[in-house]
Amino acid sequence: MKLTPQTYKPMVEAASPPSNLKRDCLWAFGVGGGICLLGEVLRQTWLRMGFTLSDAGTLTSVSLIALSGLLTGLGLYQKLAAKAGAGTLVPITGFANAVVSPAIEFKEEGFVTGVGAKMFLIAGPVIVYGILASALWGVVWYFIRPWGG
């Protein structure tokens, strides 16, 4: 059976669910805004605990990455993304999801050849390198900084 554009179009329209563009855009905007609001609540919480503005920002980023990774591991982030679409692409949570998803998908292949290697797909290099470089820099800075100053 040869499909022509004229026969293919009705098949696509019949198989595709109808989309309410306004509702979908509002939902994505609400979810993305909710993630940003959660980030601000976390930052204010860290500030109230006595951390400096810089440290509170760092802790907020780490908290959002950890939460996104946990929700991805539990399979909840994908369910949210299926409903919210682009609203879940808020950069830090979207990157964390992009790192954790391939790692989970290939865990049967082993820790090094599966999880370790697949972490470097999509956004993985950015986050993995950033985390490792900042951890290394933190250790180096801890040992070379002048004590008491």
DSSP file (Angstrom, degrees, kcal/mol; ACC not computed):
  #  RESIDUE AA STRUCTURE BP1 BP2  ACC     N-H-->O    O-->H-N    N-H-->O    O-->H-N    TCO  KAPPA ALPHA  PHI   PSI    X-CA   Y-CA   Z-CA
    1    1 A M              0   0    0      0, 0.0     2,-0.5     0, 0.0     0, 0.0   0.000 360.0 360.0 360.0 122.9    0.0    0.0    0.0
    2    2 A K        -     0   0    0      0, 0.0     2,-0.5     0, 0.0     0, 0.0  -0.830 360.0-145.5 -98.3 128.7    1.5    3.3   -1.1
    3    3 A L        -     0   0    0     -2,-0.5     3,-0.0     4,-0.1     0, 0.0  -0.793  11.4-165.1 -96.5 132.4    0.6    6.3    1.0
    4    4 A T    >>  -     0   0    0     -2,-0.5     4,-2.6     1,-0.1     3,-0.6  -0.713  37.5-105.8-103.9 162.2    0.1    9.7   -0.6
    5    5 A P  H 3> S+     0   0    0      0, 0.0     4,-1.9     0, 0.0    -1,-0.1   0.841 121.4  56.7 -56.4 -31.5    0.1   12.9    1.3
    6    6 A Q  H 34 S+     0   0    0      1,-0.2    -3,-0.0     2,-0.2     0, 0.0   0.855 113.8  37.3 -70.9 -34.0   -3.7   13.1    0.7
    7    7 A T  H <> S+     0   0    0     -3,-0.6     4,-0.9     2,-0.1    -1,-0.2   0.770 115.2  54.7 -86.1 -27.2   -4.3    9.7    2.3
    8    8 A Y  H  X S+     0   0    0     -4,-2.6     4,-2.2     1,-0.2     5,-0.2   0.890  98.3  61.9 -73.8 -39.0   -1.7   10.1    5.1
    9    9 A K  H  X S+     0   0    0     -4,-1.9     4,-2.4     1,-0.2     5,-0.2   0.907 103.3  47.5 -58.3 -47.7   -3.0   13.4    6.4
   10   10 A P  H  > S+     0   0    0      0, 0.0     4,-2.0     0, 0.0    -1,-0.2   0.862 110.8  53.5 -63.5 -32.0   -6.4   12.0    7.5
   11   11 A M  H  X S+     0   0    0     -4,-0.9     4,-1.8     2,-0.2    -2,-0.2   0.916 110.1  46.8 -66.5 -42.1   -4.7    9.1    9.2
   12   12 A V  H  X S+     0   0    0     -4,-2.2     4,-2.0     1,-0.2    -1,-0.2   0.924 112.4  49.8 -64.3 -45.3   -2.5   11.4   11.2
   13   13 A E  H  < S+     0   0    0     -4,-2.4    -1,-0.2     1,-0.2    -2,-0.2   0.865 111.5  49.0 -63.5 -36.1   -5.4   13.6   12.2
   14   14 A A  H  < S+     0   0    0     -4,-2.0    -1,-0.2    -5,-0.2    -2,-0.2   0.849 115.9  43.0 -71.1 -34.2   -7.4   10.6   13.3
   15   15 A A  H  < S+     0   0    0     -4,-1.8    -2,-0.2    -5,-0.1    -1,-0.2   0.725  99.1  83.9 -84.8 -22.3   -4.5    9.2   15.4
   16   16 A S  S  < S-     0   0    0     -4,-2.0     3,-0.1    -5,-0.1    -4,-0.0  -0.672  80.0-127.0 -86.4 130.5   -3.5   12.5   16.9
   17   17 A P        -     0   0    0      0, 0.0    -2,-0.1     0, 0.0     2,-0.1  -0.452  33.9 -99.7 -70.9 147.8   -5.3   13.6   20.0
   18   18 A P        -     0   0    0      0, 0.0     2,-0.4     0, 0.0    -5,-0.0  -0.387  38.4-146.6 -66.5 146.5   -6.8   17.1   19.9
   19   19 A S        -     0   0    0     -3,-0.1     2,-1.0    -2,-0.1     3,-0.1  -0.957  11.3-148.6-121.6 132.5   -4.8   19.8   21.6
   20   20 A N     >  -     0   0    0     -2,-0.4     4,-2.8     1,-0.2     5,-0.2  -0.835  16.7-168.0 -96.0  98.2   -6.0   22.8   23.5
   21   21 A L  H  > S+     0   0    0     -2,-1.0     4,-2.6     1,-0.2     5,-0.2   0.881  82.1  49.5 -59.4 -44.4   -3.1   25.2   22.8
   22   22 A K  H  > S+     0   0    0      2,-0.2     4,-2.4     1,-0.2    -1,-0.2   0.934 114.0  45.4 -62.4 -45.9   -4.2   27.9   25.3
   23   23 A R  H  > S+     0   0    0      1,-0.2     4,-2.6     2,-0.2    -2,-0.2   0.924 113.6  49.6 -63.5 -44.4   -4.7   25.3   28.1
   24   24 A D  H  X S+     0   0    0     -4,-2.8     4,-2.4     2,-0.2    -2,-0.2   0.903 112.0  48.0 -62.1 -42.2   -1.4   23.6   27.3
   25   25 A C  H  X S+     0   0    0     -4,-2.6     4,-2.6    -5,-0.2    -1,-0.2   0.915 112.9  47.9 -65.6 -43.3    0.5   26.9   27.3
   26   26 A L  H  X S+     0   0    0     -4,-2.4     4,-2.6    -5,-0.2    -2,-0.2   0.906 112.2  49.7 -64.2 -40.8   -1.0   28.0   30.6
   27   27 A W  H  X S+     0   0    0     -4,-2.6     4,-2.6     2,-0.2     5,-0.2   0.926 112.4  47.1 -64.1 -44.9   -0.2   24.7   32.2
   28   28 A A  H  X S+     0   0    0     -4,-2.4     4,-2.6     1,-0.2     5,-0.2   0.916 113.3  49.1 -62.6 -43.0    3.4   24.8   31.0
   29   29 A F  H  X S+     0   0    0     -4,-2.6     4,-2.5     1,-0.2    -2,-0.2   0.909 112.3  48.8 -62.2 -42.7    3.7   28.4   32.2
   30   30 A G  H  X S+     0   0    0     -4,-2.6     4,-2.3     2,-0.2    -2,-0.2   0.906 113.3  45.5 -65.3 -42.9    2.2   27.4   35.6
   31   31 A V  H  X S+     0   0    0     -4,-2.6     4,-2.3     2,-0.2    -2,-0.2   0.934 114.6  47.7 -68.0 -45.3    4.5   24.4   36.1
   32   32 A G  H  X S+     0   0    0     -4,-2.6     4,-2.1    -5,-0.2    -2,-0.2   0.918 114.2  47.5 -60.5 -42.9    7.6   26.3   35.0
   33   33 A G  H  X S+     0   0    0     -4,-2.5     4,-2.7    -5,-0.2    -1,-0.2   0.871 109.4  54.3 -64.7 -36.7    6.6   29.2   37.3
   34   34 A G  H  X S+     0   0    0     -4,-2.3     4,-2.5     2,-0.2    -2,-0.2   0.889 107.4  49.7 -64.4 -39.1    6.0   26.7   40.1
   35   35 A I  H  X S+     0   0    0     -4,-2.3     4,-2.1     2,-0.2    -2,-0.2   0.914 112.8  47.4 -65.0 -42.2    9.5   25.3   39.7
   36   36 A C  H  X S+     0   0    0     -4,-2.1     4,-2.1     2,-0.2    -2,-0.2   0.895 111.1  51.5 -65.5 -39.4   10.9   28.8   39.8
   37   37 A L  H  X S+     0   0    0     -4,-2.7     4,-2.6     2,-0.2    -2,-0.2   0.913 107.7  52.3 -63.1 -42.1    8.8   29.6   42.9
   38   38 A L  H  X S+     0   0    0     -4,-2.5     4,-2.6     1,-0.2    -1,-0.2   0.910 107.9  52.7 -58.9 -41.7   10.0   26.5   44.6
   39   39 A G  H  X S+     0   0    0     -4,-2.1     4,-2.4     1,-0.2    -2,-0.2   0.908 109.9  47.4 -60.1 -42.3   13.6   27.7   43.9
   40   40 A E  H  X S+     0   0    0     -4,-2.1     4,-2.6     2,-0.2    -2,-0.2   0.895 110.9  51.1 -67.5 -39.3   12.8   31.0   45.5
   41   41 A V  H  X S+     0   0    0     -4,-2.6     4,-2.1     2,-0.2    -2,-0.2   0.918 111.6  48.5 -62.3 -43.1   11.3   29.4   48.5
   42   42 A L  H  X S+     0   0    0     -4,-2.6     4,-2.6     2,-0.2    -2,-0.2   0.920 111.0  50.4 -62.3 -43.4   14.3   27.2   48.9
   43   43 A R  H  X S+     0   0    0     -4,-2.4     4,-2.3     1,-0.2    -2,-0.2   0.922 111.2  47.7 -61.9 -44.4   16.6   30.2   48.5
   44   44 A Q  H  X S+     0   0    0     -4,-2.6     4,-2.4     2,-0.2    -1,-0.2   0.871 110.7  52.7 -64.8 -35.7   14.7   32.1   51.2
   45   45 A T  H  X S+     0   0    0     -4,-2.1     4,-1.3     2,-0.2    -2,-0.2   0.933 109.9  47.4 -64.0 -45.6   14.8   29.1   53.5
   46   46 A W  H  <>S+     0   0    0     -4,-2.6     5,-1.8     1,-0.2    -2,-0.2   0.889 111.7  51.5 -63.1 -38.4   18.6   28.8   53.1
   47   47 A L  H ><5S+     0   0    0     -4,-2.3     3,-1.7     1,-0.2    -2,-0.2   0.916 107.9  51.4 -64.2 -42.5   19.0   32.6   53.8
   48   48 A R  H 3<5S+     0   0    0     -4,-2.4    -1,-0.2     1,-0.3    -2,-0.2   0.763 101.3  62.5 -66.3 -23.8   16.9   32.3   56.9
   49   49 A M  T 3<5S-     0   0    0     -4,-1.3    -1,-0.3    -5,-0.2    -2,-0.2   0.498 126.8 -99.5 -79.6  -2.3   19.1   29.5   58.1
   50   50 A G  T < 5S+     0   0    0     -3,-1.7    -3,-0.2     1,-0.3    -2,-0.1   0.505  74.4 141.6 102.8   5.0   22.0   32.0   58.1
   51   51 A F      < -     0   0    0     -5,-1.8    -1,-0.3     1,-0.1    -2,-0.0  -0.468  54.6-106.6 -78.4 152.9   23.7   31.2   54.8
   52   52 A T     >  -     0   0    0     -2,-0.1     4,-3.0     1,-0.1     5,-0.2  -0.248  34.2-103.3 -69.6 166.2   25.2   34.1   52.7
   53   53 A L  H  > S+     0   0    0      1,-0.2     4,-2.0     2,-0.2     5,-0.1   0.900 122.9  48.0 -59.1 -42.6   23.4   35.1   49.5
   54   54 A S  H  > S+     0   0    0      2,-0.2     4,-2.0     1,-0.2    -1,-0.2   0.927 113.9  45.6 -64.9 -45.9   26.0   33.3   47.4
   55   55 A D  H  > S+     0   0    0      1,-0.2     4,-2.9     2,-0.2     5,-0.2   0.886 110.6  54.0 -66.2 -38.2   25.8   30.1   49.5
   56   56 A A  H  X S+     0   0    0     -4,-3.0     4,-2.1     1,-0.2    -1,-0.2   0.894 108.4  50.0 -63.2 -39.3   22.0   30.2   49.5
   57   57 A G  H  X S+     0   0    0     -4,-2.0     4,-2.1    -5,-0.2    -1,-0.2   0.906 112.2  47.2 -64.2 -41.7   22.0   30.4   45.7
   58   58 A T  H  X S+     0   0    0     -4,-2.0     4,-2.5     1,-0.2    -2,-0.2   0.932 112.5  48.7 -64.9 -45.9   24.4   27.5   45.4
   59   59 A L  H  X S+     0   0    0     -4,-2.9     4,-2.4     1,-0.2    -1,-0.2   0.843 108.9  54.5 -64.7 -33.1   22.4   25.4   47.9
   60   60 A T  H  X S+     0   0    0     -4,-2.1     4,-2.6    -5,-0.2    -1,-0.2   0.933 109.3  47.2 -64.6 -45.6   19.2   26.2   46.0
   61   61 A S  H  X S+     0   0    0     -4,-2.1     4,-2.4     1,-0.2    -2,-0.2   0.929 113.4  47.8 -60.9 -45.9   20.7   24.9   42.8
   62   62 A V  H  X S+     0   0    0     -4,-2.5     4,-2.6     1,-0.2    -1,-0.2   0.902 111.8  50.9 -62.5 -41.2   22.0   21.8   44.5
   63   63 A S  H  X S+     0   0    0     -4,-2.4     4,-2.6     2,-0.2    -2,-0.2   0.922 111.1  47.2 -63.6 -44.8   18.6   21.2   46.1
   64   64 A L  H  X S+     0   0    0     -4,-2.6     4,-2.4     2,-0.2    -1,-0.2   0.885 112.9  49.4 -65.5 -38.4   16.7   21.6   42.8
   65   65 A I  H  X S+     0   0    0     -4,-2.4     4,-2.6    -5,-0.2    -2,-0.2   0.934 113.0  46.6 -64.6 -45.7   19.1   19.3   41.0
   66   66 A A  H  X S+     0   0    0     -4,-2.6     4,-2.5     2,-0.2    -2,-0.2   0.914 113.7  48.1 -63.5 -43.3   18.8   16.6   43.8
   67   67 A L  H  X S+     0   0    0     -4,-2.6     4,-2.7     2,-0.2    -1,-0.2   0.911 112.7  48.3 -64.3 -42.7   15.0   16.9   43.8
   68   68 A S  H  X S+     0   0    0     -4,-2.4     4,-2.3     2,-0.2    -2,-0.2   0.911 112.3  49.0 -64.1 -42.6   14.8   16.6   40.0
   69   69 A G  H  X S+     0   0    0     -4,-2.6     4,-2.5     2,-0.2    -2,-0.2   0.900 112.4  48.4 -63.0 -41.0   17.1   13.6   40.0
   70   70 A L  H  X S+     0   0    0     -4,-2.5     4,-1.9     2,-0.2    -2,-0.2   0.937 112.3  47.5 -64.5 -47.1   15.1   12.0   42.7
   71   71 A L  H  <>S+     0   0    0     -4,-2.7     5,-2.1     1,-0.2     6,-1.6   0.855 112.5  50.4 -64.4 -34.3   11.8   12.6   40.9
   72   72 A T  H ><5S+     0   0    0     -4,-2.3     3,-1.2     4,-0.2    -1,-0.2   0.926 109.3  51.1 -66.8 -44.2   13.3   11.3   37.7
   73   73 A G  H 3<5S+     0   0    0     -4,-2.5    -2,-0.2     1,-0.3    -1,-0.2   0.833 110.5  48.7 -61.7 -33.1   14.5    8.2   39.5
   74   74 A L  T 3<5S-     0   0    0     -4,-1.9    -1,-0.3    -5,-0.1    -2,-0.2   0.502 115.2-117.1 -84.2  -4.7   11.1    7.6   40.9
   75   75 A G  T <>5S+     0   0    0     -3,-1.2     4,-0.7    -4,-0.4    -3,-0.2   0.574  86.8 110.8  81.5   9.4    9.5    8.1   37.4
   76   76 A L  H  >< +     0   0    0     -5,-2.1     4,-2.2    -6,-0.2    -4,-0.2   0.799  65.4  60.9 -87.5 -30.5    7.5   11.1   38.5
   77   77 A Y  H  > S+     0   0    0     -6,-1.6     4,-2.7     1,-0.2     5,-0.2   0.893 103.6  51.4 -64.8 -38.7    9.4   13.8   36.5
   78   78 A Q  H  > S+     0   0    0     -7,-0.3     4,-2.1     2,-0.2    -1,-0.2   0.882 108.9  51.1 -66.0 -37.3    8.5   12.1   33.2
   79   79 A K  H  X S+     0   0    0     -4,-0.7     4,-1.1     2,-0.2    -2,-0.2   0.915 112.4  46.3 -65.4 -41.8    4.8   12.0   34.2
   80   80 A L  H  X S+     0   0    0     -4,-2.2     4,-3.2     1,-0.2     3,-0.4   0.918 112.2  50.8 -64.7 -42.6    4.9   15.7   35.1
   81   81 A A  H  X S+     0   0    0     -4,-2.7     4,-2.1     1,-0.2    -2,-0.2   0.837 103.7  59.1 -65.4 -32.4    6.8   16.5   31.8
   82   82 A A  H  < S+     0   0    0     -4,-2.1    -1,-0.2     1,-0.2    -2,-0.2   0.846 117.5  32.1 -65.2 -32.2    4.2   14.6   29.8
   83   83 A K  H  < S+     0   0    0     -4,-1.1    -2,-0.2    -3,-0.4    -1,-0.2   0.845 126.9  38.8 -90.6 -39.0    1.5   16.9   31.1
   84   84 A A  H >< S-     0   0    0     -4,-3.2     3,-1.9     1,-0.2    -3,-0.2   0.651  81.3-176.5 -91.7 -16.3    3.4   20.2   31.5
   85   85 A G  G >< S+     0   0    0     -4,-2.1     3,-1.7    -5,-0.3    -1,-0.2  -0.344  71.8   9.0  59.9-125.4    5.6   19.9   28.4
   86   86 A A  G >  S+     0   0    0      1,-0.3     3,-1.8     2,-0.2    -1,-0.3   0.633 113.6  81.7 -66.3 -14.0    8.1   22.8   28.1
   87   87 A G  G X  S+     0   0    0     -3,-1.9     3,-0.5     1,-0.3    -1,-0.3   0.761  88.6  54.6 -63.2 -23.2    7.2   23.9   31.6
   88   88 A T  G <  S+     0   0    0     -3,-1.7    -1,-0.3     1,-0.2    -2,-0.2   0.408  84.8  86.1 -89.7   3.1    9.6   21.3   33.0
   89   89 A L  G <   +     0   0    0     -3,-1.8    -1,-0.2    -4,-0.1    -2,-0.1   0.234  48.9 144.0 -89.1  15.5   12.5   22.6   30.9
   90   90 A V    X>  -     0   0    0     -3,-0.5     4,-2.8     1,-0.1     3,-0.6  -0.401  64.6-113.7 -51.6 125.8   13.5   25.1   33.5
   91   91 A P  H 3> S+     0   0    0      0, 0.0     4,-2.6     0, 0.0     5,-0.2   0.757 105.3  43.2 -45.6 -49.4   17.2   24.8   32.9
   92   92 A I  H 3> S+     0   0    0      1,-0.2     4,-1.8     2,-0.2     5,-0.1   0.914 120.7  39.3 -71.2 -39.8   18.5   23.4   36.1
   93   93 A T  H <> S+     0   0    0     -3,-0.6     4,-2.3     2,-0.2    -1,-0.2   0.867 116.2  52.6 -75.4 -34.8   15.8   20.8   36.6
   94   94 A G  H  X S+     0   0    0     -4,-2.8     4,-2.2     2,-0.2    -2,-0.2   0.905 110.2  47.9 -65.0 -41.4   15.7   20.0   32.9
   95   95 A F  H  X S+     0   0    0     -4,-2.6     4,-1.5    -5,-0.3    -2,-0.2   0.919 111.0  50.8 -64.8 -43.3   19.4   19.4   32.8
   96   96 A A  H  X S+     0   0    0     -4,-1.8     4,-2.4    -5,-0.2     3,-0.3   0.920 111.5  48.2 -61.2 -42.6   19.3   17.2   35.9
   97   97 A N  H  X S+     0   0    0     -4,-2.3     4,-2.5     1,-0.2    -1,-0.2   0.894 108.6  54.5 -62.7 -40.1   16.5   15.1   34.3
   98   98 A A  H  < S+     0   0    0     -4,-2.2    26,-0.3     1,-0.2    -1,-0.2   0.767 112.4  44.1 -67.0 -25.3   18.5   14.9   31.1
   99   99 A V  H  X S+     0   0    0     -4,-1.5     4,-1.1    -3,-0.3    -2,-0.2   0.897 117.1  42.7 -82.5 -44.6   21.5   13.4   33.0
  100  100 A V  H  X S+     0   0    0     -4,-2.4     4,-2.5    -5,-0.2     5,-0.3   0.877 104.6  64.1 -73.5 -38.2   19.6   11.0   35.2
  101  101 A S  H  X S+     0   0    0     -4,-2.5     4,-2.3     1,-0.2    -1,-0.2   0.926 105.9  40.9 -56.3 -53.2   17.2    9.6   32.5
  102  102 A P  H  > S+     0   0    0      0, 0.0     4,-1.6     0, 0.0    -1,-0.2   0.880 113.8  55.1 -65.0 -34.0   19.8    8.0   30.3
  103  103 A A  H  < S+     0   0    0     -4,-1.1    -2,-0.2     1,-0.2    -3,-0.1   0.919 111.5  43.6 -63.5 -42.1   21.7    6.7   33.3
  104  104 A I  H >< S+     0   0    0     -4,-2.5     3,-1.4     1,-0.2     4,-0.2   0.899 109.8  57.3 -68.1 -40.3   18.6    5.0   34.6
  105  105 A E  H 3< S+     0   0    0     -4,-2.3     3,-0.3     1,-0.3    -1,-0.2   0.832 113.6  38.2 -60.9 -33.3   17.7    3.6   31.2
  106  106 A F  T >< S+     0   0    0     -4,-1.6     3,-1.4     1,-0.2    -1,-0.3   0.098  77.3 114.1-108.2  22.6   21.0    1.8   30.8
  107  107 A K  G X   +     0   0    0     -3,-1.4     3,-1.4     1,-0.3     8,-0.2   0.779  69.8  65.7 -66.1 -24.5   21.5    0.6   34.4
  108  108 A E  G 3  S+     0   0    0     -3,-0.3    -1,-0.3     1,-0.3     3,-0.1   0.740  90.7  65.7 -67.3 -20.9   21.2   -3.1   33.2
  109  109 A E  G <  S-     0   0    0     -3,-1.4     4,-0.3     1,-0.3    -1,-0.3   0.501 119.3 -91.8 -79.8  -2.8   24.4   -2.6   31.2
  110  110 A G    <>> -     0   0    0     -3,-1.4     5,-2.0     3,-0.2     4,-1.0  -0.298  36.1 -79.3 111.8 163.7   26.4   -2.2   34.4
  111  111 A F  I  4>S+     0   0    0      3,-0.2     5,-2.8     4,-0.2    -1,-0.1   0.906 124.2  28.9 -68.8 -42.8   27.6    0.6   36.6
  112  112 A V  I  4>S+     0   0    0      3,-0.2     5,-1.2     4,-0.2     6,-0.1   0.949 129.7  34.6 -85.2 -53.4   30.5    1.7   34.5
  113  113 A T  I  45S+     0   0    0     -4,-0.3    -3,-0.2     3,-0.2    -2,-0.2   0.732 131.9  29.9 -77.9 -21.0   29.5    0.8   30.9
  114  114 A G  I  X5S+     0   0    0     -4,-1.0     4,-2.4    -7,-0.1    -3,-0.2   0.847 132.5  19.8 -96.6 -78.0   25.8    1.6   31.5
  115  115 A V  I  ><S+     0   0    0     -5,-2.0     4,-1.3    -9,-0.2    -3,-0.2   0.939 128.2  47.1 -62.9 -50.3   25.2    4.3   34.1
  116  116 A G  I  4<S+     0   0    0     -5,-2.8     4,-0.3    -6,-0.2    -1,-0.2   0.896 118.6  39.5 -61.6 -42.8   28.6    5.8   34.0
  117  117 A A  H >4<S+     0   0    0     -5,-1.2     3,-1.1     1,-0.2    -1,-0.2   0.881 114.6  51.4 -76.5 -37.8   28.9    6.0   30.2
  118  118 A K  H >< S+     0   0    0     -4,-2.4     3,-1.6     1,-0.3   -15,-0.2   0.652  91.1  76.4 -78.5 -14.2   25.3    7.0   29.5
  119  119 A M  T 3< S+     0   0    0     -4,-1.3    -1,-0.3     1,-0.3     9,-0.2   0.782  87.6  64.2 -61.6 -23.9   25.4    9.9   32.0
  120  120 A F  T <  S+     0   0    0     -3,-1.1    -1,-0.3    -4,-0.3     2,-0.2   0.301  79.8 107.3 -87.9  10.7   27.3   11.7   29.3
  121  121 A L  S X  S-     0   0    0     -3,-1.6     3,-2.7   -22,-0.2     2,-0.2  -0.514  87.5 -18.2 -81.3 158.1   24.5   11.8   26.8
  122  122 A I  T 3  S-     0   0    0      1,-0.3     4,-0.2    -2,-0.2   -23,-0.1  -0.240 140.4  -3.3  52.1-107.7   22.5   15.0   26.0
  123  123 A A  T >> S+     0   0    0      1,-0.2     4,-1.7    -2,-0.2     3,-0.6   0.424 106.2 103.5 -94.9   0.7   23.2   17.5   28.8
  124  124 A G  H <> S+     0   0    0     -3,-2.7     4,-3.2   -26,-0.3     5,-0.4   0.869  73.2  55.2 -53.3 -46.7   25.3   15.2   30.9
  125  125 A P  H 3> S+     0   0    0      0, 0.0     4,-2.0     0, 0.0     5,-0.4   0.887 107.3  51.6 -58.6 -37.4   28.7   16.6   30.1
  126  126 A V  H <> S+     0   0    0     -3,-0.6     4,-2.0    -4,-0.2    -2,-0.2   0.957 118.6  34.3 -64.0 -50.3   27.7   20.0   31.2
  127  127 A I  H  X S+     0   0    0     -4,-1.7     4,-3.0     2,-0.2     5,-0.3   0.938 119.5  48.4 -74.0 -46.4   26.3   18.9   34.6
  128  128 A V  H  X S+     0   0    0     -4,-3.2     4,-2.7    -5,-0.2     5,-0.3   0.939 116.0  44.3 -61.2 -46.0   28.8   16.1   35.3
  129  129 A Y  H  X S+     0   0    0     -4,-2.0     4,-3.1    -5,-0.4     5,-0.3   0.925 114.2  50.8 -63.0 -43.5   31.8   18.3   34.4
  130  130 A G  H  X S+     0   0    0     -4,-2.0     4,-2.3    -5,-0.4    -2,-0.2   0.917 113.4  44.2 -60.7 -44.3   30.3   21.2   36.3
  131  131 A I  H  X S+     0   0    0     -4,-3.0     4,-2.4     2,-0.2     5,-0.2   0.942 117.5  44.2 -66.8 -47.8   29.8   19.1   39.5
  132  132 A L  H  X S+     0   0    0     -4,-2.7     4,-2.6    -5,-0.3    -2,-0.2   0.917 115.2  48.2 -65.4 -42.2   33.1   17.4   39.3
  133  133 A A  H  X S+     0   0    0     -4,-3.1     4,-2.7    -5,-0.3    -1,-0.2   0.908 113.6  47.0 -65.5 -41.1   35.0   20.6   38.5
  134  134 A S  H  X S+     0   0    0     -4,-2.3     4,-2.4    -5,-0.3    -1,-0.2   0.887 112.7  49.3 -70.1 -36.3   33.3   22.5   41.3
  135  135 A A  H  X S+     0   0    0     -4,-2.4     4,-2.1     2,-0.2    -2,-0.2   0.929 113.3  46.8 -65.3 -43.6   33.9   19.7   43.8
  136  136 A L  H  X S+     0   0    0     -4,-2.6     4,-2.6     1,-0.2    -2,-0.2   0.924 112.8  49.1 -62.4 -44.5   37.6   19.5   42.8
  137  137 A W  H  X S+     0   0    0     -4,-2.7     4,-3.1     1,-0.2     5,-0.2   0.893 109.2  53.7 -63.0 -39.3   37.9   23.3   43.1
  138  138 A G  H  X S+     0   0    0     -4,-2.4     4,-2.1     2,-0.2    -1,-0.2   0.903 110.5  45.9 -61.4 -42.1   36.2   23.2   46.5
  139  139 A V  H  X S+     0   0    0     -4,-2.1     4,-1.6     2,-0.2    -2,-0.2   0.931 114.9  47.1 -66.5 -45.5   38.7   20.6   47.8
  140  140 A V  H  X S+     0   0    0     -4,-2.6     4,-1.6     1,-0.2     3,-0.3   0.941 113.4  48.3 -61.3 -47.5   41.7   22.6   46.3
  141  141 A W  H  X S+     0   0    0     -4,-3.1     4,-1.9     1,-0.2    -1,-0.2   0.878 107.2  57.0 -61.6 -38.7   40.4   25.9   47.7
  142  142 A Y  H  < S+     0   0    0     -4,-2.1    -1,-0.2    -5,-0.2    -2,-0.2   0.885 112.8  40.1 -60.2 -38.9   39.9   24.3   51.1
  143  143 A F  H  < S+     0   0    0     -4,-1.6    -1,-0.2    -3,-0.3    -2,-0.2   0.691 120.9  40.3 -88.1 -18.0   43.5   23.2   51.3
  144  144 A I  H  < S+     0   0    0     -4,-1.6    -2,-0.2    -5,-0.1    -3,-0.2   0.611  86.4 105.6-106.0 -12.2   45.2   26.3   49.8
  145  145 A R  S  < S-     0   0    0     -4,-1.9     2,-0.3    -5,-0.2     3,-0.0  -0.341  82.1-102.0 -67.9 148.7   43.2   29.1   51.4
  146  146 A P    >   -     0   0    0      0, 0.0     3,-1.5     0, 0.0     2,-0.2  -0.539  39.8-116.6 -71.4 130.5   44.9   31.1   54.2
  147  147 A W  T 3  S+     0   0    0     -2,-0.3     0, 0.0     1,-0.3     0, 0.0  -0.444  95.0  16.2 -70.1 135.9   43.6   29.9   57.5
  148  148 A G  T 3         0   0    0     -2,-0.2    -1,-0.3     1,-0.0    -3,-0.0   0.517 360.0 360.0  84.3   4.9   41.8   32.6   59.5
  149  149 A G    <         0   0    0     -3,-1.5    -2,-0.2     0, 0.0    -1,-0.0   0.441 360.0 360.0-133.9 360.0   41.3   34.9   56.5
